[in-house]
Amino acid sequence: MDFFKKEFKDYDDFYNNFAINIPQNFNFAYDVSDKWACEDPNRIALIWTNDKNEEKTFSFKTLSEYANKTANFFVSIGIKKGDAVMLILKRRYEFWFSILALHKIGAICIPATHLLTKKDLVYRNNAANVKAIVSVNEENVLENIENSEKDSPTLTHKILINGKRDGWRDFDSGISNQNSVFNRPKNMENIDKNDISLLYFTSGTTGMPKMVIHNFDYPLGHIITAHFWQNVQDKKAHLTVADTGWAKAAWGKIYGQWIAGCSVFVYDYDKFIPKNMLKIIADYKITTFCAPPTIYRYLIKEDFAQYDLSNLKYCVVAGEPLNPEVYNQFLKLTGIKLMEGFGQTELVVCIATFPYMPPKPGSMGKPSPTYDIDILKEDGESCEIGEEGQIVVKLDKKKPLGMFLGYYKDPELTEKVWNNDKYYTGDIAWKDEDGYYWFVGRADDVIKSSGYRIGPFEVESALLEHPAVMECAITGVPDPDRGQIVKATIVLTKNYAPSDDLAAELQEHVKRVTAPYKYPRIIEFVAELPKTISGKIRRVEIREKS
């Protein structure tokens, strides 16, 4: 693919000179997936396996044919350009047929998680005028969709994969007799730069989910994500751990990976079992790997000597900040340095540790090319080195490729975060003398105690260094004397049990590792932490219960 220059001598060269050639009326399905199918038809696009030992491999030629059949099926039931179709497909391979088909039609694809309740579905169906839902064949998922119908007037089609059910169209039979050719519609030439290709409902750590919209050029923004951050390799297998309902799937399971020419590997499982993940990485010779910190925290507890990981060459981490202890343990076990990255559903990777630079454990790295990043104080002035402030994307010169168009049907919310030629991420960080960025926390999560600002991540990192702590969340609790005090909500490892002595030991540990004023004055032991449907810790829920 000739969209970009692939080699640079160092980070400065990369940041200053990287550019993407954007074709007119770009459409990923035609201009990438179908192009591979034409130029290198036997190149492997997708390798799929599940926890039941089923396997399927799709070349770009085969994938293109399935996508065309799916597009013809969707058109036959009335799906057209601009219609909204929700995909609740977990990690099923039909997701790739469907998203490519929707891109070909010019419809709006809404990837969604299988964990949505009836209430969640009603909200999404009406907010986005969903016309059709394509779903996995799981009873609780299907019941929630069916129960949402009467309150979802725009929902006219329910499509079921891998099974049959009254009131549902059968996806498999629906595509089986369709033509494997789908010609690019003439009206696709009239796609405006602001036409919507993807709509994501954010995970909603606070309030109702926002509707993030991306245009048809959005996949090109993930060239930086895949080729330059994940460092994917031509014709090698890449595994990103993500359900297709998350924006992380767009980061790691389709766009940038295929533009760079690698094979997307999909491991479809219901329950994460660390040893099974390691076996998959070994057996399928995964070369590059991307996962959130939680996955790595569990992996390093396993016996790596049992697995041949010699093909694994490069690993990255995103989703939440990476604790340095996890970095060090993974490096010791594999010899691989974890390369951190930062972004949002609204963006592609905009700060990252790229191959041109040594990682600093705990740092996000440096700004991505095309992204003009700054850290601002509350008065709007740029922060000095070491000073904490909000990460913003400066837009006075140019909007970077891959950045969202705004929040769907919500100009007021869009204006709140995107104004004065700046996009305010809501994330607090600081920058060191070498230009590396260090995450502190969400603006709403930073704790103000006795005049000090305490970032949750630093305290969480300190606690995670203790062998008793598997997961933890730091929040602020109102206090009449100090304003707020620090609370730690902790999930223990299997060899430890809650006790007052252990709580005191953990408090002393934090005092030694960070600073005395940062230690958690309240410690609560729990079986699990409340999380969003995308797996992020819901600190707001912990605060509400305090």
Sequence and secondary structure as in RCSB ss.txt:
>XXXX:A:sequence
MDFFKKEFKDYDDFYNNFAINIPQNFNFAYDVSDKWACEDPNRIALIWTNDKNEEKTFSFKTLSEYANKTANFFV
SIGIKKGDAVMLILKRRYEFWFSILALHKIGAICIPATHLLTKKDLVYRNNAANVKAIVSVNEENVLENIENSEK
DSPTLTHKILINGKRDGWRDFDSGISNQNSVFNRPKNMENIDKNDISLLYFTSGTTGMPKMVIHNFDYPLGHIIT
AHFWQNVQDKKAHLTVADTGWAKAAWGKIYGQWIAGCSVFVYDYDKFIPKNMLKIIADYKITTFCAPPTIYRYLI
KEDFAQYDLSNLKYCVVAGEPLNPEVYNQFLKLTGIKLMEGFGQTELVVCIATFPYMPPKPGSMGKPSPTYDIDI
LKEDGESCEIGEEGQIVVKLDKKKPLGMFLGYYKDPELTEKVWNNDKYYTGDIAWKDEDGYYWFVGRADDVIKSS
GYRIGPFEVESALLEHPAVMECAITGVPDPDRGQIVKATIVLTKNYAPSDDLAAELQEHVKRVTAPYKYPRIIEF
VAELPKTISGKIRRVEIREKS
>XXXX:A:secstr
  SB    SSHHHHHHH  B   TT  HIIIIIHHHHHHSTTSEEEEEEETTS EEEEEHHHHHHHHHHHHHHHH
HTT  TT EEEEE TT THHHHHHHHHHHHT EEEE  TT  HHHHHHHHHHTTEEEEEE S HHHHHHHHHHGG
G TT  EEEESSS  TTSEEHHHHHHTS S     GGGGG  TT  SEEEE   SSSS  EEEE TTHHHHHHII
IIIIS   TTSEEEE   TTSHHHHHHTTHHHHHHT EEEEEE SS  HHHHHHHHHHTT  EEEE HHHHHHHT
TS GGGS  TT  EEEE SS   HHHHHHHHHHHS   EEEE  TTSS  EE  TTS   TTEEEEE TT  EEE
E TTS B  TT  EEEEEE SS   TT   EETT HHHHHHHEETTEEEEEEEEEE TTS EEEEEETTT EEET
TEEE HHHHHHHHHTSTTEEEEEEEEEEETTTEEEEEEEEEE TT    HHHHHHHHHHHHHHS GGGS SEEEE
 SS  B TTS B HHHHHHH 
